[in-house]
Amino acid sequence: MYTTMQKIWRGDLFPSSEEGAQQKKSLELCELIERHTKTLSQTLSKEEKETLEKLEDAFLEWISIDCEDAFIKGFSLGIKLSAEALTND
């Protein structure tokens, strides 16, 4: 059985090394979504706009849940690394 450090070294676990690039791409995608949503919203009826708003709300809730899960998993991985660093010679 491999330790967490060994798994990272062997490529089984990998922390992101492109955070800056990912953040830039994320911002670009948010701007794109916002622009298309605004354009689409201008062509919709009142009822359709309400449906679009409900879709946006559900999407934002899903993203929130997914981000929380990613945070928890990342934090747990950090704790495992810390624990193994303290127990391994």
N, CA, C and O atoms as CSV, one atom per row, in Angstrom:
chain,resi,resn,atom,element,x,y,z
A,1,MET,N,N,0.834,-1.178,0.000
A,1,MET,CA,C,0.000,0.000,0.000
A,1,MET,C,C,0.881,1.245,0.000
A,1,MET,O,O,1.809,1.361,0.801
A,2,TYR,N,N,0.580,2.180,-0.912
A,2,TYR,CA,C,1.389,3.391,-1.035
A,2,TYR,C,C,0.894,4.490,-0.094
A,2,TYR,O,O,-0.294,4.583,0.216
A,3,THR,N,N,1.836,5.312,0.347
A,3,THR,CA,C,1.455,6.474,1.144
A,3,THR,C,C,0.919,7.549,0.195
A,3,THR,O,O,1.076,7.447,-1.022
A,4,THR,N,N,0.299,8.557,0.752
A,4,THR,CA,C,-0.244,9.648,-0.056
A,4,THR,C,C,0.860,10.327,-0.847
A,4,THR,O,O,0.670,10.650,-2.020
A,5,MET,N,N,2.000,10.546,-0.229
A,5,MET,CA,C,3.136,11.166,-0.935
A,5,MET,C,C,3.571,10.302,-2.117
A,5,MET,O,O,3.861,10.828,-3.192
A,6,GLN,N,N,3.618,9.004,-1.931
A,6,GLN,CA,C,3.998,8.108,-3.019
A,6,GLN,C,C,2.969,8.151,-4.149
A,6,GLN,O,O,3.331,8.124,-5.325
A,7,LYS,N,N,1.696,8.218,-3.790
A,7,LYS,CA,C,0.646,8.298,-4.809
A,7,LYS,C,C,0.781,9.573,-5.641
A,7,LYS,O,O,0.599,9.550,-6.858
A,8,ILE,N,N,1.102,10.686,-4.974
A,8,ILE,CA,C,1.309,11.935,-5.704
A,8,ILE,C,C,2.519,11.794,-6.624
A,8,ILE,O,O,2.455,12.177,-7.792
A,9,TRP,N,N,3.620,11.251,-6.110
A,9,TRP,CA,C,4.836,11.081,-6.890
A,9,TRP,C,C,4.600,10.181,-8.102
A,9,TRP,O,O,5.126,10.454,-9.181
A,10,ARG,N,N,3.826,9.127,-7.943
A,10,ARG,CA,C,3.565,8.178,-9.028
A,10,ARG,C,C,2.474,8.660,-9.991
A,10,ARG,O,O,2.224,8.028,-11.018
A,11,GLY,N,N,1.829,9.779,-9.653
A,11,GLY,CA,C,0.813,10.329,-10.539
A,11,GLY,C,C,-0.596,9.830,-10.279
A,11,GLY,O,O,-1.508,10.125,-11.051
A,12,ASP,N,N,-0.788,9.073,-9.198
A,12,ASP,CA,C,-2.128,8.600,-8.870
A,12,ASP,C,C,-2.975,9.712,-8.258
A,12,ASP,O,O,-4.197,9.715,-8.408
A,13,LEU,N,N,-2.341,10.646,-7.579
A,13,LEU,CA,C,-2.970,11.852,-7.041
A,13,LEU,C,C,-2.159,13.026,-7.551
A,13,LEU,O,O,-0.930,12.963,-7.575
A,14,PHE,N,N,-2.818,14.088,-7.958
A,14,PHE,CA,C,-2.036,15.216,-8.440
A,14,PHE,C,C,-2.710,16.539,-8.113
A,14,PHE,O,O,-3.825,16.812,-8.558
A,15,PRO,N,N,-2.011,17.358,-7.326
A,15,PRO,CA,C,-2.512,18.707,-7.074
A,15,PRO,C,C,-2.344,19.538,-8.341
A,15,PRO,O,O,-1.449,19.284,-9.146
A,16,SER,N,N,-3.204,20.523,-8.507
A,16,SER,CA,C,-3.145,21.364,-9.704
A,16,SER,C,C,-1.906,22.240,-9.687
A,16,SER,O,O,-1.596,22.880,-8.682
A,17,SER,N,N,-1.208,22.262,-10.799
A,17,SER,CA,C,-0.051,23.142,-10.921
A,17,SER,C,C,-0.383,24.331,-11.817
A,17,SER,O,O,0.486,25.157,-12.094
A,18,GLU,N,N,-1.634,24.426,-12.275
A,18,GLU,CA,C,-2.021,25.492,-13.188
A,18,GLU,C,C,-3.156,26.338,-12.612
A,18,GLU,O,O,-4.083,26.710,-13.331
A,19,GLU,N,N,-3.083,26.640,-11.324
A,19,GLU,CA,C,-4.156,27.389,-10.700
A,19,GLU,C,C,-4.413,28.721,-11.372
A,19,GLU,O,O,-5.566,29.081,-11.609
A,20,GLY,N,N,-3.371,29.452,-11.680
A,20,GLY,CA,C,-3.538,30.750,-12.334
A,20,GLY,C,C,-4.238,30.629,-13.663
A,20,GLY,O,O,-5.154,31.398,-13.957
A,21,ALA,N,N,-3.823,29.676,-14.470
A,21,ALA,CA,C,-4.443,29.459,-15.783
A,21,ALA,C,C,-5.894,29.025,-15.617
A,21,ALA,O,O,-6.762,29.441,-16.384
A,22,GLN,N,N,-6.155,28.193,-14.621
A,22,GLN,CA,C,-7.516,27.731,-14.389
A,22,GLN,C,C,-8.403,28.879,-13.943
A,22,GLN,O,O,-9.552,28.976,-14.374
A,23,GLN,N,N,-7.891,29.742,-13.093
A,23,GLN,CA,C,-8.678,30.881,-12.622
A,23,GLN,C,C,-9.003,31.824,-13.778
A,23,GLN,O,O,-10.117,32.340,-13.866
A,24,LYS,N,N,-8.038,32.046,-14.658
A,24,LYS,CA,C,-8.258,32.918,-15.814
A,24,LYS,C,C,-9.321,32.308,-16.721
A,24,LYS,O,O,-10.229,33.006,-17.175
A,25,LYS,N,N,-9.210,31.025,-16.982
A,25,LYS,CA,C,-10.185,30.341,-17.837
A,25,LYS,C,C,-11.568,30.363,-17.185
A,25,LYS,O,O,-12.576,30.537,-17.871
A,26,SER,N,N,-11.617,30.190,-15.883
A,26,SER,CA,C,-12.884,30.224,-15.162
A,26,SER,C,C,-13.546,31.594,-15.303
A,26,SER,O,O,-14.749,31.676,-15.548
A,27,LEU,N,N,-12.779,32.657,-15.153
A,27,LEU,CA,C,-13.327,34.003,-15.315
A,27,LEU,C,C,-13.830,34.236,-16.734
A,27,LEU,O,O,-14.883,34.842,-16.933
A,28,GLU,N,N,-13.082,33.756,-17.711
A,28,GLU,CA,C,-13.496,33.890,-19.107
A,28,GLU,C,C,-14.819,33.161,-19.353
A,28,GLU,O,O,-15.701,33.674,-20.040
A,29,LEU,N,N,-14.943,31.973,-18.790
A,29,LEU,CA,C,-16.178,31.211,-18.962
A,29,LEU,C,C,-17.353,31.885,-18.262
A,29,LEU,O,O,-18.465,31.896,-18.790
A,30,CYS,N,N,-17.116,32.445,-17.082
A,30,CYS,CA,C,-18.188,33.176,-16.373
A,30,CYS,C,C,-18.665,34.358,-17.209
A,30,CYS,O,O,-19.868,34.589,-17.331
A,31,GLU,N,N,-17.737,35.098,-17.778
A,31,GLU,CA,C,-18.106,36.238,-18.624
A,31,GLU,C,C,-18.889,35.773,-19.851
A,31,GLU,O,O,-19.862,36.416,-20.246
A,32,LEU,N,N,-18.476,34.676,-20.447
A,32,LEU,CA,C,-19.164,34.125,-21.615
A,32,LEU,C,C,-20.586,33.698,-21.254
A,32,LEU,O,O,-21.533,34.002,-21.979
A,33,ILE,N,N,-20.731,33.001,-20.144
A,33,ILE,CA,C,-22.060,32.565,-19.687
A,33,ILE,C,C,-22.943,33.778,-19.417
A,33,ILE,O,O,-24.109,33.805,-19.810
A,34,GLU,N,N,-22.389,34.770,-18.751
A,34,GLU,CA,C,-23.151,35.979,-18.431
A,34,GLU,C,C,-23.610,36.691,-19.699
A,34,GLU,O,O,-24.759,37.122,-19.793
A,35,ARG,N,N,-22.722,36.811,-20.661
A,35,ARG,CA,C,-23.055,37.492,-21.919
A,35,ARG,C,C,-24.149,36.740,-22.682
A,35,ARG,O,O,-25.093,37.355,-23.179
A,36,HIS,N,N,-24.024,35.421,-22.775
A,36,HIS,CA,C,-25.022,34.633,-23.496
A,36,HIS,C,C,-26.363,34.611,-22.761
A,36,HIS,O,O,-27.422,34.628,-23.390
A,37,THR,N,N,-26.312,34.573,-21.431
A,37,THR,CA,C,-27.546,34.594,-20.644
A,37,THR,C,C,-28.279,35.911,-20.867
A,37,THR,O,O,-29.500,35.925,-21.027
A,38,LYS,N,N,-27.547,37.004,-20.876
A,38,LYS,CA,C,-28.154,38.323,-21.095
A,38,LYS,C,C,-28.767,38.394,-22.492
A,38,LYS,O,O,-29.887,38.876,-22.655
A,39,THR,N,N,-28.045,37.920,-23.488
A,39,THR,CA,C,-28.558,37.924,-24.857
A,39,THR,C,C,-29.813,37.066,-24.973
A,39,THR,O,O,-30.805,37.478,-25.574
A,40,LEU,N,N,-29.760,35.889,-24.402
A,40,LEU,CA,C,-30.910,34.986,-24.440
A,40,LEU,C,C,-32.097,35.579,-23.704
A,40,LEU,O,O,-33.230,35.496,-24.178
A,41,SER,N,N,-31.847,36.171,-22.559
A,41,SER,CA,C,-32.904,36.739,-21.725
A,41,SER,C,C,-33.683,37.823,-22.478
A,41,SER,O,O,-34.889,37.975,-22.282
A,42,GLN,N,N,-33.004,38.562,-23.324
A,42,GLN,CA,C,-33.648,39.640,-24.075
A,42,GLN,C,C,-34.663,39.121,-25.088
A,42,GLN,O,O,-35.529,39.872,-25.535
A,43,THR,N,N,-34.566,37.858,-25.448
A,43,THR,CA,C,-35.468,37.301,-26.458
A,43,THR,C,C,-36.602,36.485,-25.855
A,43,THR,O,O,-37.457,35.984,-26.585
A,44,LEU,N,N,-36.622,36.345,-24.527
A,44,LEU,CA,C,-37.588,35.466,-23.873
A,44,LEU,C,C,-38.813,36.218,-23.359
A,44,LEU,O,O,-38.764,37.412,-23.065
A,45,SER,N,N,-39.901,35.478,-23.265
A,45,SER,CA,C,-41.103,36.019,-22.638
A,45,SER,C,C,-40.896,36.060,-21.125
A,45,SER,O,O,-39.896,35.550,-20.620
A,46,LYS,N,N,-41.828,36.658,-20.413
A,46,LYS,CA,C,-41.741,36.749,-18.964
A,46,LYS,C,C,-41.655,35.360,-18.336
A,46,LYS,O,O,-40.827,35.130,-17.455
A,47,GLU,N,N,-42.496,34.440,-18.777
A,47,GLU,CA,C,-42.507,33.076,-18.230
A,47,GLU,C,C,-41.196,32.352,-18.535
A,47,GLU,O,O,-40.661,31.632,-17.691
A,48,GLU,N,N,-40.697,32.549,-19.732
A,48,GLU,CA,C,-39.433,31.909,-20.113
A,48,GLU,C,C,-38.264,32.479,-19.297
A,48,GLU,O,O,-37.347,31.746,-18.926
A,49,LYS,N,N,-38.300,33.783,-19.023
A,49,LYS,CA,C,-37.257,34.406,-18.191
A,49,LYS,C,C,-37.285,33.820,-16.784
A,49,LYS,O,O,-36.236,33.588,-16.183
A,50,GLU,N,N,-38.492,33.581,-16.257
A,50,GLU,CA,C,-38.602,32.971,-14.941
A,50,GLU,C,C,-38.012,31.568,-14.939
A,50,GLU,O,O,-37.342,31.173,-13.984
A,51,THR,N,N,-38.259,30.819,-16.002
A,51,THR,CA,C,-37.683,29.476,-16.122
A,51,THR,C,C,-36.167,29.548,-16.198
A,51,THR,O,O,-35.475,28.742,-15.576
A,52,LEU,N,N,-35.641,30.510,-16.957
A,52,LEU,CA,C,-34.191,30.694,-17.060
A,52,LEU,C,C,-33.605,31.047,-15.695
A,52,LEU,O,O,-32.543,30.540,-15.335
A,53,GLU,N,N,-34.275,31.901,-14.937
A,53,GLU,CA,C,-33.797,32.263,-13.599
A,53,GLU,C,C,-33.781,31.049,-12.673
A,53,GLU,O,O,-32.853,30.884,-11.881
A,54,LYS,N,N,-34.798,30.204,-12.771
A,54,LYS,CA,C,-34.826,28.977,-11.961
A,54,LYS,C,C,-33.677,28.058,-12.351
A,54,LYS,O,O,-33.056,27.434,-11.491
A,55,LEU,N,N,-33.395,27.975,-13.641
A,55,LEU,CA,C,-32.267,27.165,-14.112
A,55,LEU,C,C,-30.958,27.713,-13.580
A,55,LEU,O,O,-30.101,26.955,-13.126
A,56,GLU,N,N,-30.799,29.036,-13.634
A,56,GLU,CA,C,-29.583,29.663,-13.102
A,56,GLU,C,C,-29.435,29.394,-11.606
A,56,GLU,O,O,-28.344,29.068,-11.138
A,57,ASP,N,N,-30.533,29.530,-10.853
A,57,ASP,CA,C,-30.491,29.276,-9.410
A,57,ASP,C,C,-30.080,27.839,-9.107
A,57,ASP,O,O,-29.258,27.593,-8.224
A,58,ALA,N,N,-30.660,26.888,-9.848
A,58,ALA,CA,C,-30.320,25.477,-9.639
A,58,ALA,C,C,-28.857,25.221,-9.995
A,58,ALA,O,O,-28.169,24.473,-9.302
A,59,PHE,N,N,-28.387,25.841,-11.070
A,59,PHE,CA,C,-26.996,25.678,-11.490
A,59,PHE,C,C,-26.042,26.227,-10.434
A,59,PHE,O,O,-25.030,25.599,-10.123
A,60,LEU,N,N,-26.363,27.406,-9.881
A,60,LEU,CA,C,-25.509,27.999,-8.849
A,60,LEU,C,C,-25.497,27.156,-7.576
A,60,LEU,O,O,-24.463,27.035,-6.920
A,61,GLU,N,N,-26.625,26.586,-7.234
A,61,GLU,CA,C,-26.678,25.709,-6.059
A,61,GLU,C,C,-25.826,24.467,-6.288
A,61,GLU,O,O,-25.106,24.027,-5.392
A,62,TRP,N,N,-25.910,23.905,-7.486
A,62,TRP,CA,C,-25.113,22.721,-7.829
A,62,TRP,C,C,-23.615,23.050,-7.754
A,62,TRP,O,O,-22.830,22.269,-7.215
A,63,ILE,N,N,-23.231,24.196,-8.293
A,63,ILE,CA,C,-21.818,24.605,-8.249
A,63,ILE,C,C,-21.358,24.759,-6.803
A,63,ILE,O,O,-20.254,24.343,-6.452
A,64,SER,N,N,-22.196,25.353,-5.970
A,64,SER,CA,C,-21.854,25.540,-4.569
A,64,SER,C,C,-21.613,24.200,-3.876
A,64,SER,O,O,-20.637,24.036,-3.144
A,65,ILE,N,N,-22.497,23.263,-4.110
A,65,ILE,CA,C,-22.356,21.927,-3.515
A,65,ILE,C,C,-21.094,21.243,-4.031
A,65,ILE,O,O,-20.361,20.625,-3.260
A,66,ASP,N,N,-20.842,21.353,-5.332
A,66,ASP,CA,C,-19.674,20.712,-5.937
A,66,ASP,C,C,-18.374,21.326,-5.413
A,66,ASP,O,O,-17.411,20.607,-5.144
A,67,CYS,N,N,-18.345,22.648,-5.269
A,67,CYS,CA,C,-17.144,23.316,-4.751
A,67,CYS,C,C,-16.889,22.944,-3.294
A,67,CYS,O,O,-15.746,22.736,-2.890
A,68,GLU,N,N,-17.952,22.863,-2.518
A,68,GLU,CA,C,-17.798,22.459,-1.118
A,68,GLU,C,C,-17.215,21.050,-1.039
A,68,GLU,O,O,-16.327,20.785,-0.229
A,69,ASP,N,N,-17.714,20.159,-1.875
A,69,ASP,CA,C,-17.207,18.789,-1.890
A,69,ASP,C,C,-15.728,18.758,-2.279
A,69,ASP,O,O,-14.941,18.025,-1.680
A,70,ALA,N,N,-15.352,19.557,-3.282
A,70,ALA,CA,C,-13.943,19.608,-3.696
A,70,ALA,C,C,-13.064,20.150,-2.575
A,70,ALA,O,O,-11.956,19.659,-2.362
A,71,PHE,N,N,-13.554,21.162,-1.857
A,71,PHE,CA,C,-12.810,21.718,-0.732
A,71,PHE,C,C,-12.598,20.660,0.345
A,71,PHE,O,O,-11.491,20.494,0.858
A,72,ILE,N,N,-13.665,19.951,0.679
A,72,ILE,CA,C,-13.575,18.925,1.727
A,72,ILE,C,C,-12.576,17.844,1.323
A,72,ILE,O,O,-11.756,17.422,2.138
A,73,LYS,N,N,-12.640,17.395,0.074
A,73,LYS,CA,C,-11.712,16.364,-0.394
A,73,LYS,C,C,-10.272,16.874,-0.377
A,73,LYS,O,O,-9.359,16.147,0.015
A,74,GLY,N,N,-10.071,18.117,-0.800
A,74,GLY,CA,C,-8.723,18.691,-0.789
A,74,GLY,C,C,-8.180,18.858,0.615
A,74,GLY,O,O,-7.011,18.574,0.876
A,75,PHE,N,N,-9.018,19.314,1.505
A,75,PHE,CA,C,-8.611,19.481,2.897
A,75,PHE,C,C,-8.269,18.123,3.508
A,75,PHE,O,O,-7.276,17.992,4.224
A,76,SER,N,N,-9.087,17.125,3.227
A,76,SER,CA,C,-8.823,15.776,3.745
A,76,SER,C,C,-7.496,15.242,3.223
A,76,SER,O,O,-6.748,14.600,3.960
A,77,LEU,N,N,-7.206,15.506,1.964
A,77,LEU,CA,C,-5.932,15.075,1.388
A,77,LEU,C,C,-4.775,15.769,2.100
A,77,LEU,O,O,-3.757,15.141,2.389
A,78,GLY,N,N,-4.930,17.068,2.382
A,78,GLY,CA,C,-3.887,17.797,3.109
A,78,GLY,C,C,-3.654,17.234,4.501
A,78,GLY,O,O,-2.512,17.130,4.949
A,79,ILE,N,N,-4.719,16.876,5.179
A,79,ILE,CA,C,-4.589,16.277,6.513
A,79,ILE,C,C,-3.868,14.937,6.433
A,79,ILE,O,O,-3.022,14.633,7.274
A,80,LYS,N,N,-4.201,14.131,5.417
A,80,LYS,CA,C,-3.528,12.836,5.247
A,80,LYS,C,C,-2.041,13.032,5.037
A,80,LYS,O,O,-1.221,12.318,5.613
A,81,LEU,N,N,-1.694,14.023,4.193
A,81,LEU,CA,C,-0.278,14.308,3.947
A,81,LEU,C,C,0.429,14.727,5.238
A,81,LEU,O,O,1.538,14.275,5.524
A,82,SER,N,N,-0.224,15.590,6.008
A,82,SER,CA,C,0.354,16.041,7.277
A,82,SER,C,C,0.544,14.891,8.244
A,82,SER,O,O,1.597,14.766,8.870
A,83,ALA,N,N,-0.467,14.055,8.366
A,83,ALA,CA,C,-0.389,12.924,9.288
A,83,ALA,C,C,0.721,11.967,8.872
A,83,ALA,O,O,1.475,11.479,9.714
A,84,GLU,N,N,0.818,11.702,7.581
A,84,GLU,CA,C,1.871,10.785,7.112
A,84,GLU,C,C,3.261,11.385,7.283
A,84,GLU,O,O,4.216,10.668,7.582
A,85,ALA,N,N,3.376,12.693,7.097
A,85,ALA,CA,C,4.673,13.355,7.265
A,85,ALA,C,C,5.138,13.272,8.714
A,85,ALA,O,O,6.337,13.190,8.978
A,86,LEU,N,N,4.211,13.293,9.638
A,86,LEU,CA,C,4.558,13.229,11.053
A,86,LEU,C,C,4.841,11.804,11.525
A,86,LEU,O,O,5.541,11.614,12.519
A,87,THR,N,N,4.308,10.799,10.826
A,87,THR,CA,C,4.470,9.417,11.289
A,87,THR,C,C,5.550,8.643,10.543
A,87,THR,O,O,6.009,7.607,11.025
A,88,ASN,N,N,5.964,9.129,9.376
A,88,ASN,CA,C,6.989,8.422,8.601
A,88,ASN,C,C,8.387,8.918,8.962
A,88,ASN,O,O,8.603,10.099,9.232
A,89,ASP,N,N,9.300,7.998,8.958
A,89,ASP,CA,C,10.702,8.365,9.268
A,89,ASP,C,C,11.430,8.794,8.027
A,89,ASP,O,O,12.610,9.136,8.091
